[in-house]
Amino acid sequence: MIQPWFSSAKLGIFIHWGLYSVKGIPESWSWFNGEISHADYFAQREGFSAANYDPQAWANLFERAGARYAVLTTKHHDGFALWPTQESDLKAERDLVGPFCEALREKELHVGLYFSHLDWSHPDYSAVPIEARGAEKMRNADESWTLADDSPQWERYLAFHRAQLNELCTRYQPELLWFDGSWEPKEKYWRYPELSESLHQWQPKVILNSRMGGYGDYETPEQGVPIVAPEGPWEFCVTINDSWGYQPNDHNHKSVRQLVRMFCECIGMGGNMLLDIGPRQDGTIQPEHVERLEALGGWIRPHQEAIYSTGAGLPAGHFYGASTLSSDQTTLYLFLFDRPWDEVAVKGLLNKVKRVSVVGSGREVAHRMIGGAPWAGVPGVLWIEVPESELDPSATVLKVELDGPLRLYRGSGHAIEAN
């Protein structure tokens, strides 16, 4: 069941951190896709020092960015755990998850933990030998999978899978579990109803993402901002550059304006944004990522009234940009991504507008309603003047105060028979 904090959180930070940060190669997939051998991939264990890992500094940065939660990859598909699991020898030399959770909670940020259902390094995961698993392209599991869903080997794997999740839930009490790796094998193998029940026994108020065979609480579109909002709660997960983990040769970083725009589009459709960073092997964060998180937070702070306590705004066609609506539905917030040449238009408002101002400065701006046939139920167009001096380089936010809860004209028009 979704918890109230999630829909009001709006921004989370995703952290992909593991062995792959040593060589700066794709997480797990570099081995799976044959870019590196299994032996060489795991030889990175010697270089994964976490020597400068400072979870308090991470939490401080996330708070300054305006995030309300963060999700750490406790175990990716490679099977390497960041906590002292008793179920496997593939683990970091010390607990990296506990200090992360403690630091977040000190800043009153909600704790999310990522966990991969599949584990390409576990001997019982597949009948395919570990060293050959990448070459077998096991993502085509429906065709190549040879284990029965009740075989002794698969029963051992499920016991291991549940035991690690029990450790995470009972030791760290995460408020959110972010699952991945659910595409192989078929859903029936994972016994999701049973798993969901166990997770809620171990951590009663935990939120589960959608990669739970229909037993999750919210959807998780990746990398491309949805054009149509998913049904129910959702979260858009996206990287700052093109990589989830640390890859020093990836310089294709999104600009601050691009990040602000994506964020506004997400919250304008009623979703959250989970923005990903990839720390280096020693636990430090790339300067480009720090700069963008700082700048995003610098934009969020003066505009937070339009963000946290709001829901989805106007449907498409009413305003050329993103918008949000206050919880009492009496205030519209309009996000302007580009410099208007003259006035800004809003269509279909049946309400009277009491006041329009600029969020941040509080300056009232002129507005007027033009056209329409209000006596016949057809509103005109609201035109708002935005002085050049009030424009924000990342996104300008206008506050439109209405005479009551939002009412919209959604018709296709008709002949006006009385004037």
C-alpha positions as CSV (number, residue, x, y, z in Angstrom):
1,M,0.0,0.0,0.0
2,I,1.3,3.4,-0.9
3,Q,2.2,5.6,2.1
4,P,1.2,9.3,2.1
5,W,4.8,10.5,2.2
6,F,5.6,9.1,-1.2
7,S,3.3,11.2,-3.3
8,S,4.3,14.4,-1.6
9,A,8.1,13.7,-1.7
10,K,8.4,14.6,-5.4
11,L,12.2,14.2,-5.7
12,G,14.3,11.2,-4.7
13,I,18.0,10.4,-5.4
14,F,19.0,7.0,-6.9
15,I,22.5,5.8,-6.1
16,H,24.1,3.1,-8.2
17,W,27.3,2.1,-6.4
18,G,29.2,-1.2,-6.5
19,L,32.1,-3.1,-7.9
20,Y,31.6,-1.6,-11.4
21,S,32.7,1.9,-10.1
22,V,36.3,0.6,-9.8
23,K,36.8,0.3,-13.6
24,G,34.0,2.7,-14.4
25,I,32.1,0.1,-16.5
26,P,28.4,-0.7,-16.8
27,E,27.0,-2.3,-13.7
28,S,26.6,-6.1,-14.0
29,W,25.8,-5.8,-17.7
30,S,29.5,-5.4,-18.7
31,W,30.0,-9.0,-17.6
32,F,26.7,-10.2,-18.9
33,N,27.3,-8.7,-22.3
34,G,30.8,-10.0,-22.7
35,E,32.7,-6.7,-22.3
36,I,34.7,-8.2,-19.4
37,S,35.2,-11.7,-18.1
38,H,33.5,-12.9,-14.9
39,A,36.9,-13.2,-13.2
40,D,38.0,-9.7,-14.2
41,Y,34.7,-8.2,-13.2
42,F,35.0,-9.6,-9.7
43,A,38.7,-8.8,-9.5
44,Q,37.4,-5.2,-8.9
45,R,36.7,-6.3,-5.3
46,E,40.3,-5.4,-4.4
47,G,39.8,-1.8,-5.7
48,F,36.4,-1.2,-4.1
49,S,37.7,0.7,-1.1
50,A,34.8,3.1,0.0
51,A,37.8,4.9,1.6
52,N,36.1,8.3,1.4
53,Y,32.5,7.2,1.9
54,D,30.8,9.9,3.9
55,P,27.1,9.1,4.2
56,Q,26.5,12.3,6.2
57,A,27.9,14.4,3.3
58,W,25.6,12.4,0.9
59,A,22.6,13.1,3.0
60,N,23.4,16.8,3.3
61,L,23.8,17.0,-0.4
62,F,20.5,15.2,-1.1
63,E,18.7,17.6,1.4
64,R,20.2,20.6,-0.4
65,A,19.0,19.2,-3.7
66,G,15.4,19.2,-2.4
67,A,15.1,15.5,-2.3
68,R,12.8,13.8,0.3
69,Y,14.1,10.3,-0.1
70,A,17.0,8.3,-1.6
71,V,17.4,4.7,-2.9
72,L,20.7,2.9,-2.6
73,T,21.6,-0.2,-4.7
74,T,22.3,-2.7,-2.0
75,K,22.7,-5.5,-4.5
76,H,22.7,-5.4,-8.3
77,H,22.4,-8.3,-10.7
78,D,26.0,-9.2,-10.2
79,G,25.2,-10.4,-6.7
80,F,27.7,-8.2,-4.8
81,A,26.1,-7.0,-1.5
82,L,26.8,-3.7,0.2
83,W,25.8,-5.0,3.6
84,P,27.3,-7.9,5.7
85,T,24.9,-10.5,4.5
86,Q,25.2,-14.0,6.1
87,E,24.0,-15.6,3.0
88,S,26.9,-15.0,0.6
89,D,30.6,-14.3,0.5
90,L,30.1,-11.7,-2.3
91,K,29.9,-8.6,-0.1
92,A,31.7,-5.4,0.8
93,E,34.3,-5.5,3.6
94,R,32.1,-3.5,5.9
95,D,28.5,-2.4,6.2
96,L,27.8,0.4,3.7
97,V,24.0,0.3,4.0
98,G,23.6,0.9,7.7
99,P,25.5,4.3,7.8
100,F,23.5,5.3,4.7
101,C,20.2,4.7,6.4
102,E,21.3,6.4,9.6
103,A,22.5,9.5,7.7
104,L,19.3,9.8,5.8
105,R,17.1,9.5,8.9
106,E,19.2,12.2,10.7
107,K,18.1,14.5,7.9
108,E,14.5,13.2,8.0
109,L,14.8,11.7,4.5
110,H,13.0,8.5,3.7
111,V,15.1,5.4,3.2
112,G,14.8,3.3,0.0
113,L,16.9,0.2,-0.8
114,Y,17.3,-1.3,-4.3
115,F,17.5,-5.1,-4.5
116,S,17.8,-7.3,-7.6
117,H,15.6,-10.3,-7.7
118,L,17.9,-12.2,-9.9
119,D,21.5,-12.9,-9.0
120,W,23.7,-14.0,-11.8
121,S,26.5,-15.0,-9.4
122,H,24.5,-17.4,-7.2
123,P,25.1,-21.1,-8.1
124,D,21.4,-22.0,-7.7
125,Y,20.0,-19.2,-9.8
126,S,20.3,-21.1,-13.1
127,A,21.3,-24.4,-14.5
128,V,23.8,-22.4,-16.7
129,P,27.3,-22.3,-15.1
130,I,28.1,-18.9,-13.7
131,E,31.0,-18.2,-16.1
132,A,28.8,-18.9,-19.1
133,R,25.7,-17.0,-18.0
134,G,26.3,-13.9,-20.0
135,A,27.1,-15.9,-23.1
136,E,23.8,-17.7,-22.7
137,K,21.9,-14.4,-22.9
138,M,19.6,-15.5,-20.1
139,R,17.4,-12.5,-20.6
140,N,15.6,-14.8,-23.0
141,A,14.6,-16.9,-20.0
142,D,11.3,-18.0,-21.4
143,E,13.1,-19.9,-24.1
144,S,16.4,-20.9,-22.4
145,W,15.3,-21.5,-18.8
146,T,15.7,-25.1,-17.8
147,L,14.9,-25.2,-14.1
148,A,11.4,-26.1,-12.9
149,D,9.7,-23.6,-10.6
150,D,9.6,-26.2,-7.8
151,S,13.0,-27.9,-8.4
152,P,15.2,-28.3,-5.3
153,Q,17.8,-25.9,-6.9
154,W,15.2,-23.2,-7.4
155,E,13.8,-23.8,-3.9
156,R,17.3,-23.2,-2.6
157,Y,17.6,-20.0,-4.6
158,L,14.3,-18.7,-3.3
159,A,15.3,-19.4,0.3
160,F,18.5,-17.4,-0.3
161,H,16.5,-14.6,-2.0
162,R,14.1,-14.3,0.9
163,A,16.8,-14.6,3.5
164,Q,18.7,-11.6,2.1
165,L,15.5,-9.5,1.9
166,N,14.7,-10.5,5.5
167,E,18.1,-9.2,6.5
168,L,17.5,-5.9,4.8
169,C,14.1,-5.4,6.3
170,T,14.9,-6.4,9.8
171,R,18.3,-4.7,10.0
172,Y,17.5,-1.4,8.2
173,Q,13.7,-1.0,8.2
174,P,13.5,0.6,4.7
175,E,10.4,2.6,4.0
176,L,10.7,1.7,0.3
177,L,12.1,-1.4,-1.5
178,W,13.0,-0.8,-5.1
179,F,13.1,-4.1,-7.0
180,D,14.8,-4.9,-10.3
181,G,15.7,-7.9,-12.3
182,S,12.1,-9.3,-12.6
183,W,12.2,-10.2,-16.3
184,E,13.7,-13.6,-15.8
185,P,12.4,-16.3,-15.2
186,K,8.6,-16.2,-15.6
187,E,6.6,-14.5,-12.9
188,K,5.3,-17.7,-11.3
189,Y,8.8,-18.6,-10.3
190,W,9.0,-15.7,-7.9
191,R,5.8,-16.4,-6.0
192,Y,5.1,-12.7,-5.6
193,P,1.9,-12.9,-3.5
194,E,3.9,-14.9,-0.9
195,L,6.8,-12.5,-1.2
196,S,4.6,-9.4,-0.7
197,E,3.1,-10.9,2.4
198,S,6.5,-11.7,3.9
199,L,7.9,-8.3,3.2
200,H,4.9,-6.6,4.9
201,Q,5.4,-8.9,7.9
202,W,9.0,-7.9,8.2
203,Q,8.4,-4.2,7.5
204,P,4.6,-3.5,7.7
205,K,4.6,0.0,6.1
206,V,7.1,-0.7,3.3
207,I,6.4,0.6,-0.2
208,L,7.2,-1.7,-3.1
209,N,7.9,-0.6,-6.6
210,S,6.2,-2.1,-9.6
211,R,8.7,-4.8,-10.4
212,M,6.8,-7.3,-8.3
213,G,4.6,-9.1,-10.8
214,G,1.6,-6.8,-10.1
215,Y,2.0,-6.7,-6.4
216,G,3.9,-3.4,-6.3
217,D,2.5,0.0,-5.2
218,Y,3.7,2.3,-8.0
219,E,5.0,2.4,-11.6
220,T,8.7,3.1,-12.5
221,P,9.1,4.4,-16.1
222,E,12.8,4.9,-16.9
223,Q,14.9,7.4,-18.9
224,G,12.1,8.8,-21.1
225,V,9.6,11.3,-19.4
226,P,6.1,9.8,-19.9
227,I,3.9,11.5,-22.5
228,V,0.8,10.1,-20.7
229,A,1.0,9.7,-16.9
230,P,0.9,6.1,-15.7
231,E,-2.2,5.2,-13.7
232,G,-1.8,5.6,-10.0
233,P,1.3,6.6,-8.1
234,W,4.5,6.6,-10.2
235,E,8.1,7.7,-10.3
236,F,10.3,8.6,-13.3
237,C,13.9,7.3,-12.8
238,V,16.6,9.0,-14.9
239,T,20.3,9.5,-15.0
240,I,22.2,12.8,-14.8
241,N,24.3,11.7,-17.8
242,D,23.7,8.5,-19.8
243,S,25.0,6.0,-17.1
244,W,23.6,4.6,-13.9
245,G,26.9,3.9,-12.3
246,Y,30.2,5.8,-12.4
247,Q,31.6,6.0,-15.9
248,P,34.3,8.6,-16.2
249,N,34.1,8.7,-20.0
250,D,30.4,9.7,-20.0
251,H,30.4,13.4,-20.3
252,N,26.8,13.7,-21.7
253,H,25.5,15.4,-18.6
254,K,22.0,17.0,-18.7
255,S,22.0,20.7,-18.0
256,V,20.3,22.2,-14.9
257,R,17.5,23.6,-17.1
258,Q,16.9,20.2,-18.6
259,L,16.7,18.6,-15.1
260,V,14.4,21.3,-13.8
261,R,12.2,20.8,-16.9
262,M,12.0,17.1,-16.5
263,F,11.2,17.5,-12.8
264,C,8.4,19.9,-13.4
265,E,6.9,17.7,-16.1
266,C,6.9,14.8,-13.7
267,I,5.2,16.6,-10.8
268,G,2.9,18.3,-13.3
269,M,1.6,14.8,-14.2
270,G,1.4,13.7,-10.6
271,G,4.6,11.7,-10.4
272,N,8.0,11.8,-8.6
273,M,11.4,12.0,-10.2
274,L,14.2,9.6,-9.0
275,L,17.4,11.2,-10.2
276,D,20.4,8.9,-10.4
277,I,24.1,9.5,-9.5
278,G,27.0,7.1,-9.7
279,P,29.7,7.6,-6.9
280,R,33.3,6.6,-7.5
281,Q,34.7,3.4,-5.9
282,D,35.9,5.5,-2.9
283,G,32.5,6.9,-2.2
284,T,33.0,10.4,-3.6
285,I,30.5,11.9,-6.0
286,Q,31.5,13.4,-9.4
287,P,31.7,17.2,-9.3
288,E,29.3,17.5,-12.3
289,H,26.7,15.5,-10.3
290,V,27.2,17.6,-7.2
291,E,26.9,20.8,-9.1
292,R,23.7,19.8,-10.7
293,L,22.1,18.6,-7.5
294,E,23.1,21.8,-5.8
295,A,21.6,23.9,-8.7
296,L,18.4,21.8,-8.7
297,G,18.0,22.4,-5.0
298,G,18.8,26.1,-5.5
299,W,15.8,26.3,-7.9
300,I,13.5,24.2,-5.8
301,R,13.9,26.2,-2.5
302,P,12.2,29.4,-3.6
303,H,9.5,27.5,-5.5
304,Q,8.7,24.8,-3.0
305,E,5.1,25.9,-2.4
306,A,4.4,24.9,-6.1
307,I,6.1,21.5,-5.6
308,Y,5.7,19.5,-2.4
309,S,2.1,20.1,-1.3
310,T,0.6,19.8,-4.8
311,G,-0.9,17.3,-7.2
312,A,-1.1,17.0,-11.0
313,G,-2.1,20.2,-12.7
314,L,-3.9,21.1,-15.9
315,P,-4.6,18.5,-18.6
316,A,-2.8,18.9,-21.9
317,G,-4.2,21.7,-24.1
318,H,-5.0,24.2,-21.3
319,F,-1.5,25.6,-20.9
320,Y,1.7,25.1,-22.9
321,G,3.9,23.9,-20.1
322,A,3.7,21.9,-16.8
323,S,1.5,22.9,-13.9
324,T,0.5,21.8,-10.5
325,L,-2.5,22.3,-8.3
326,S,-2.6,23.0,-4.6
327,S,-4.0,20.3,-2.3
328,D,-7.3,22.3,-1.8
329,Q,-7.5,22.8,-5.6
330,T,-7.8,26.6,-5.4
331,T,-4.4,27.6,-6.6
332,L,-2.7,26.7,-9.9
333,Y,1.0,26.9,-10.4
334,L,2.3,27.4,-13.9
335,F,5.8,26.5,-14.9
336,L,7.3,28.6,-17.8
337,F,10.3,26.9,-19.4
338,D,10.9,29.5,-22.0
339,R,10.9,33.3,-22.2
340,P,7.4,34.5,-23.3
341,W,7.4,37.0,-26.2
342,D,4.3,38.7,-24.9
343,E,1.6,37.2,-22.5
344,V,1.1,33.7,-21.2
345,A,-2.2,32.0,-22.0
346,V,-4.3,29.6,-20.0
347,K,-7.5,28.2,-21.6
348,G,-10.6,26.7,-20.2
349,L,-10.8,28.2,-16.7
350,L,-14.4,28.5,-15.5
351,N,-13.2,30.1,-12.2
352,K,-12.7,33.7,-11.6
353,V,-9.1,34.6,-11.0
354,K,-8.5,36.5,-7.8
355,R,-4.8,37.2,-8.2
356,V,-1.7,36.2,-10.2
357,S,1.8,36.5,-8.8
358,V,5.4,35.2,-9.3
359,V,6.4,32.4,-6.9
360,G,9.7,33.4,-5.2
361,S,9.4,37.2,-5.4
362,G,5.7,37.4,-4.6
363,R,5.2,40.1,-7.2
364,E,1.7,40.5,-8.5
365,V,1.4,40.6,-12.3
366,A,-1.4,41.8,-14.5
367,H,-3.9,39.4,-16.0
368,R,-7.0,39.7,-18.1
369,M,-9.7,37.4,-19.5
370,I,-10.3,37.8,-23.2
371,G,-13.1,36.4,-25.4
372,G,-15.3,33.4,-24.7
373,A,-19.0,33.4,-24.0
374,P,-19.3,33.0,-20.2
375,W,-23.1,33.4,-20.3
376,A,-23.2,30.2,-22.4
377,G,-20.6,28.3,-20.4
378,V,-17.7,28.9,-22.7
379,P,-14.8,30.7,-21.0
380,G,-12.3,33.0,-22.6
381,V,-8.6,32.8,-22.4
382,L,-6.7,34.1,-19.4
383,W,-3.7,36.2,-20.5
384,I,-0.9,36.9,-18.0
385,E,1.8,39.5,-18.3
386,V,5.2,38.4,-17.1
387,P,7.8,41.1,-16.7
388,E,11.3,40.4,-18.1
389,S,12.8,41.1,-14.6
390,E,10.8,38.3,-13.1
391,L,12.0,35.5,-15.4
392,D,14.0,32.7,-13.8
393,P,16.7,31.2,-16.1
394,S,15.7,27.6,-15.2
395,A,11.9,28.0,-15.0
396,T,9.6,30.8,-13.9
397,V,6.6,29.8,-11.7
398,L,3.3,31.7,-11.7
399,K,0.7,31.4,-8.9
400,V,-2.9,31.7,-10.1
401,E,-5.3,32.1,-7.2
402,L,-8.9,31.0,-8.0
403,D,-12.2,31.9,-6.4
404,G,-12.8,28.2,-5.4
405,P,-11.7,24.7,-6.4
406,L,-10.6,24.5,-10.0
407,R,-13.4,24.1,-12.6
408,L,-12.4,23.5,-16.2
409,Y,-14.3,23.7,-19.5
410,R,-13.5,20.5,-21.4
411,G,-16.0,20.8,-24.2
412,S,-15.5,20.9,-27.9
413,G,-17.4,24.1,-28.4
414,H,-20.9,24.9,-29.8
415,A,-22.9,27.5,-31.5
416,I,-23.7,30.6,-29.4
417,E,-27.4,31.2,-29.8
418,A,-27.8,34.3,-27.6
419,N,-25.5,37.3,-27.2
